Amino acid sequence: MNSHALAWTPSCVAQTHRHPKPPSKSATLQSPATISATATTLRTKKTHTMPQEKIEIFKSLENWASHSILPLLKPVEKSWQPQDMLPDSSLPSDEFIDQVRALQDRTAQLPDDYLVVLVGAMITEEALPTYQTWFNQLDGVEDETGVSTSSWAKWSRSWTAEENRHGDLLRTYLYLSGRVDMQMIEKTIHYLIAAGMDLRTENNPYMGFAYTSFQERATCTSHGKMARMAKESGDPVLARILGTIAADEKRHETAYMRIVEKLLEVDPSGAIIAIKDMMRNKFTMPAHMMKDGRDPHLYDHLGAVSQRLKVYSTTDYADIVDFLIGRWRLDKLEGLTSEGRSAQEFVCGLAHLIRRLDERADEQARKMELQRVKFSWIFDREVLLAKK
């Protein structure tokens, strides 16, 4: 997942509106990257807002999910494992050490700012316990017993198992590189899992699956870009690792997009309203409560570096919104209620607004002075941020 996954979003806060009216000050959308300042504000959380008839829809889709979603999972015996791409610990010690040295030689060429973004991606993946907990709170698709045989529960457990390898692989690779401060990274992971997260999806699986469709695509995008950058920096093994993880995220994205497509088919108004609510609630990335105990603006700074390197930017955010509108044919939906038509208008106008706000933010940024910030993850070395 999760970039987020890796998954932060660029550092401007956008105001949304119903196209073509001027932006409304009352409705805000968090445009891609650092939303930590607002996301951590205490609020009254809405829970269990799903009426029973909506929950029944997911029960009726059990058989469909079994045939359309579960096949996207890979059997364990046919799946890659982290050890496949790491120094082989089964070799004699001298050969194993030679492989570690070769890894360190490759990673020696990786720039500090790239390492910061890579660590951020790894930490986001390592917070997987939080994501499974969140999934298990979605009404109608939760795994109530921990061993439920429902299609939704089978998916959530197997999705978690596939995702679990991502953080394990990246963490071990970074540890062996010797380029990062593992204790500070481990503290950040500890803080993040303990803090939890609030994605503002209100235990609503409609909103939850719209969220994961966006999130998995964002993570696939960012990992793919980091793979290309690793190859250009002389580390083809890291490029393969990140490309492999991106391929997993692509499969998961496909599953979640199929689920939303099905919901748009059986309950178009309910689905488009949920998509609108998710976007209007400030699209909160899963690692928005990240901190290391030193930098109170760590997540903002991480998002700024990601934006500058274009690993994940406001442009990507708008592109994903555009893609999902086209994939789900949201502009072509018919038979909607009046509330559904209003939601359709809102969602279909978002990408254009985000691009306008991105241009405005870039213009403002060019007038600001450049900043450098120390990151504890790389032994307090300084990294250049995007312009203020």
C-alpha positions in Angstrom: 0.0 0.0 0.0 0.8 2.5 1.2 3.0 4.7 0.2 2.0 4.9 0.1 1.4 4.8 -0.4 4.3 5.2 0.1 2.1 7.8 0.1 2.3 11.2 0.9 0.9 14.1 -1.0 2.4 17.4 -2.2 2.4 20.2 0.2 -0.3 22.6 -0.9 -3.8 22.7 0.5 -6.4 23.2 -2.1 -10.0 24.5 -1.8 -12.6 22.6 -3.7 -15.7 23.8 -5.5 -18.5 22.6 -7.7 -17.4 23.4 -11.2 -17.8 26.0 -12.5 -18.5 28.1 -9.4 -15.5 29.8 -7.6 -13.8 27.8 -4.9 -15.8 27.5 -1.7 -14.0 28.3 1.6 -16.0 25.7 3.4 -15.0 22.6 1.5 -11.3 21.7 1.5 -9.4 19.0 -0.3 -5.9 18.0 0.7 -4.0 18.0 -2.5 -1.1 15.5 -2.7 1.6 15.5 0.0 1.9 17.0 3.4 -1.3 17.1 5.2 0.1 16.1 8.6 -0.6 19.4 10.3 -4.4 19.3 9.7 -4.6 15.5 9.8 -3.4 15.2 13.3 -5.9 17.7 14.6 -8.3 16.1 17.1 -11.8 15.8 15.8 -15.0 13.8 16.5 -14.8 10.7 14.2 -17.8 9.4 12.5 -18.2 5.7 12.8 -20.6 3.1 11.5 -22.5 5.4 9.2 -23.5 2.5 6.9 -27.2 1.7 6.9 -28.1 -2.0 7.0 -29.3 -2.1 3.4 -25.8 -1.0 2.2 -24.1 -3.7 4.3 -26.4 -6.2 2.7 -25.0 -5.2 -0.7 -21.6 -6.5 0.3 -23.0 -9.7 1.6 -24.7 -10.2 -1.8 -21.4 -9.6 -3.6 -19.6 -12.4 -1.7 -19.8 -14.8 -4.7 -18.8 -12.1 -7.1 -15.7 -11.2 -5.0 -14.7 -14.9 -4.9 -14.6 -15.1 -8.7 -13.5 -11.6 -9.6 -11.2 -10.4 -6.8 -9.6 -13.4 -5.0 -8.0 -14.7 -8.3 -5.8 -11.5 -8.3 -4.0 -12.9 -5.3 -0.9 -15.1 -5.9 -0.4 -18.5 -4.2 2.3 -18.4 -1.6 4.4 -21.0 -3.4 4.4 -18.9 -6.6 5.1 -15.6 -4.8 8.4 -13.8 -4.5 9.9 -13.5 -1.0 12.3 -10.8 0.2 15.2 -13.3 0.4 15.0 -13.7 -3.4 16.4 -10.2 -3.8 18.8 -10.0 -0.8 22.2 -11.4 -0.1 21.9 -15.1 0.3 22.4 -16.0 4.0 22.6 -19.7 3.1 25.9 -19.2 1.4 29.3 -19.6 3.3 30.0 -16.5 5.4 32.7 -15.1 3.1 30.4 -15.3 0.0 27.5 -13.8 1.9 29.7 -10.9 3.1 30.9 -10.4 -0.5 27.3 -10.0 -1.6 26.7 -7.5 1.3 29.8 -5.5 0.1 28.5 -5.5 -3.4 25.1 -4.1 -2.1 26.9 -1.4 -0.2 29.0 -0.5 -3.3 25.8 0.0 -5.2 24.0 2.0 -2.6 27.0 4.3 -2.0 25.9 6.1 -5.2 22.4 6.9 -4.0 21.9 10.6 -3.2 20.8 11.6 0.3 17.5 13.1 -0.9 16.6 9.8 -2.7 17.4 7.9 0.5 15.1 10.1 2.5 12.2 9.3 0.1 13.1 5.6 0.1 13.1 5.5 3.9 9.8 7.3 3.9 8.3 4.6 1.6 9.7 1.8 3.7 8.4 3.3 6.9 4.9 3.7 5.3 5.0 0.0 4.3 6.1 -1.1 7.8 3.0 0.4 9.4 1.0 -2.4 7.9 -0.6 -3.5 11.3 -2.5 -0.1 11.2 -3.8 -0.7 7.7 -5.2 -4.1 8.5 -6.8 -2.8 11.6 -8.4 0.0 9.5 -9.6 -2.5 6.9 -11.2 -4.7 9.6 -13.3 -1.7 10.8 -15.1 -1.4 7.4 -18.7 -2.4 7.9 -19.8 -5.5 6.0 -16.4 -6.6 4.9 -14.6 -7.0 8.2 -13.0 -10.3 9.4 -15.1 -10.6 12.6 -13.5 -13.8 13.9 -9.9 -13.5 12.5 -10.4 -16.7 10.5 -13.6 -15.8 8.6 -14.2 -17.7 5.3 -16.0 -14.8 3.7 -14.4 -13.6 0.4 -13.8 -10.1 1.9 -12.0 -11.5 4.9 -9.9 -13.8 2.7 -8.9 -10.9 0.6 -7.9 -8.7 3.5 -5.7 -11.3 5.1 -4.0 -12.3 1.9 -3.6 -8.7 0.8 -1.9 -8.0 4.2 0.4 -11.0 3.7 1.4 -9.8 0.2 2.0 -6.3 1.5 4.0 -7.5 4.5 6.9 -8.5 2.2 7.3 -4.9 1.0 8.4 -3.4 4.2 10.5 -6.4 5.2 12.4 -6.3 1.9 13.1 -2.5 1.9 14.0 -2.5 5.6 16.6 -5.2 5.2 18.1 -3.7 2.1 18.4 -0.3 3.7 19.9 -1.9 6.9 22.5 -3.8 4.9 23.4 -0.6 2.9 24.9 1.1 6.0 23.7 4.4 4.6 20.9 5.1 7.1 20.4 5.4 10.9 18.3 2.3 11.6 17.6 3.2 15.2 15.9 6.5 14.2 14.0 4.7 11.5 12.9 2.1 14.0 11.7 4.8 16.4 9.7 6.4 13.5 8.0 3.1 12.8 7.3 2.6 16.5 5.8 6.1 16.7 3.7 5.7 13.6 2.1 2.4 14.5 1.4 3.6 18.0 -0.2 6.8 16.7 -2.6 5.0 14.3 -4.3 6.9 11.6 -7.6 8.5 10.7 -8.5 8.3 7.0 -11.9 9.8 7.5 -13.6 6.9 5.8 -16.2 6.4 8.6 -16.2 2.6 8.6 -17.7 2.9 5.1 -16.4 0.3 2.6 -17.6 2.4 -0.3 -15.3 5.2 0.8 -12.6 2.6 1.9 -12.4 0.9 -1.5 -12.4 4.3 -3.3 -9.5 5.3 -1.0 -7.5 2.1 -1.6 -8.0 2.4 -5.4 -6.4 5.8 -5.2 -3.7 4.9 -2.7 -2.5 1.7 -4.5 -2.2 3.6 -7.7 -0.3 6.4 -6.0 2.1 3.8 -4.4 2.6 2.0 -7.7 3.4 5.4 -9.4 5.9 6.4 -6.7 7.7 3.0 -6.5 7.9 2.9 -10.3 9.6 6.3 -10.4 12.0 5.3 -7.6 12.9 2.2 -9.5 13.9 4.2 -12.5 15.9 6.6 -10.3 17.7 3.6 -8.6 18.7 2.2 -12.0 20.0 5.6 -13.1 22.0 5.8 -9.9 23.7 2.5 -10.6 21.7 0.1 -8.4 19.8 -2.3 -10.7 19.0 -4.6 -7.8 17.1 -1.9 -5.9 15.5 -1.0 -9.2 14.3 -4.6 -9.5 13.1 -4.6 -5.9 11.0 -1.4 -6.3 9.7 -2.6 -9.7 8.6 -5.8 -8.1 6.8 -4.0 -5.3 5.1 -1.7 -7.8 3.8 -4.7 -9.7 2.2 -5.9 -6.5 0.6 -2.5 -5.9 -0.7 -2.6 -9.5 -2.5 -5.9 -8.9 -4.0 -4.6 -5.7 -5.1 -1.4 -7.5 -6.8 -3.5 -10.1 -8.7 -5.4 -7.4 -9.9 -2.3 -5.6 -10.9 -0.5 -8.9 -13.0 -3.6 -9.8 -14.8 -3.4 -6.5 -15.7 0.3 -7.0 -16.8 -0.5 -10.6 -19.1 -3.1 -9.2 -20.5 -0.7 -6.6 -21.1 1.9 -9.3 -23.0 -0.8 -11.2 -25.3 -2.0 -8.3 -25.6 1.3 -6.4 -24.3 4.2 -8.6 -25.6 7.1 -6.5 -24.3 5.5 -3.2 -20.9 4.9 -4.8 -20.4 8.3 -6.4 -21.5 10.1 -3.2 -18.9 8.0 -1.3 -16.2 9.0 -3.8 -17.1 12.6 -3.4 -17.1 12.3 0.4 -13.7 10.7 0.4 -12.2 13.4 -1.7 -13.9 16.2 0.2 -12.9 14.9 3.6 -9.2 15.8 2.8 -7.5 12.9 1.2 -5.3 11.8 4.1 -2.2 9.6 3.3 -1.7 6.6 5.6 1.6 7.8 7.1 0.3 11.3 8.0 1.1 10.8 11.7 4.7 10.0 11.0 7.3 11.5 13.5 10.8 10.6 14.7 10.8 12.5 18.1 13.0 15.2 16.8 11.5 17.0 13.8 8.0 18.2 14.5 7.4 18.7 10.8 9.0 15.5 9.6 6.0 14.4 7.4 5.8 17.9 5.8 9.5 17.9 5.1 9.4 14.4 3.6 6.5 15.4 1.3 8.5 18.4 0.2 11.5 16.3 -0.8 9.2 13.9 -2.7 7.6 16.8 -4.5 11.0 18.3 -5.5 12.2 14.9 -6.8 8.9 14.4 -8.5 8.6 10.9 -6.9 5.1 11.9 -6.1 3.7 15.3 -6.9 0.6 17.3 -7.3 0.7 16.5 -11.0 0.6 12.8 -10.1 -2.3 13.5 -7.8 -4.3 15.1 -10.5 -3.4 12.4 -13.0 -4.7 9.7 -10.7 -8.0 11.6 -10.2 -8.3 11.9 -14.0 -7.5 8.3 -14.5 -10.1 7.1 -12.0 -12.8 9.3 -13.5 -12.1 7.8 -16.9 -11.7 4.2 -15.6 -14.9 4.3 -13.7 -16.6 6.4 -16.4 -17.9 8.8 -13.7 -18.8 11.5 -16.1 -21.1 9.0 -18.0 -23.1 7.7 -15.0 -26.8 7.9 -15.4 -29.9 7.3 -13.3 -28.4 9.2 -10.3 -30.4 10.8 -7.6 -30.1 14.6 -7.2 -27.4 14.1 -4.5 -25.6 11.7 -6.8 -25.6 14.2 -9.7 -24.2 16.8 -7.4 -21.4 14.4 -6.3 -20.7 13.6 -10.0 -20.3 17.2 -10.8 -18.0 17.8 -7.9 -15.7 14.8 -8.5 -15.5 15.4 -12.3 -14.3 18.9 -11.7 -11.5 18.1 -9.3 -8.6 17.3 -11.5 -8.8 20.6 -13.4 -8.9 22.5 -10.1 -5.9 20.6 -8.7 -3.9 21.4 -11.8 -4.7 25.1 -11.4 -3.8 25.1 -7.8 -0.5 23.3 -8.6 0.4 26.0 -11.1 -0.3 28.7 -8.5 1.7 26.9 -5.8 4.7 26.5 -8.2 4.5 30.2 -9.0 4.5 31.1 -5.3 7.4 28.6 -4.6 9.6 30.3 -7.2 9.5 33.5 -5.1 10.6 31.7 -1.9 14.1 31.0 -0.7 15.4 27.4 -0.8 15.6 25.5 2.5 17.7 22.7 3.8 16.6 20.4 6.6 18.4 17.7 8.6 16.9 14.2 8.5 17.6 11.9 11.5 17.2 8.9 9.2 20.5 9.8 7.4 22.5 10.7 10.5 21.2 14.3 10.5 22.7 15.1 7.1 20.9 18.0 5.4 18.7 17.7 2.4 17.3 20.4 0.1 13.5 20.8 0.3 11.2 22.1 -2.4 10.9 25.8 -2.2 8.8 27.0 0.7 
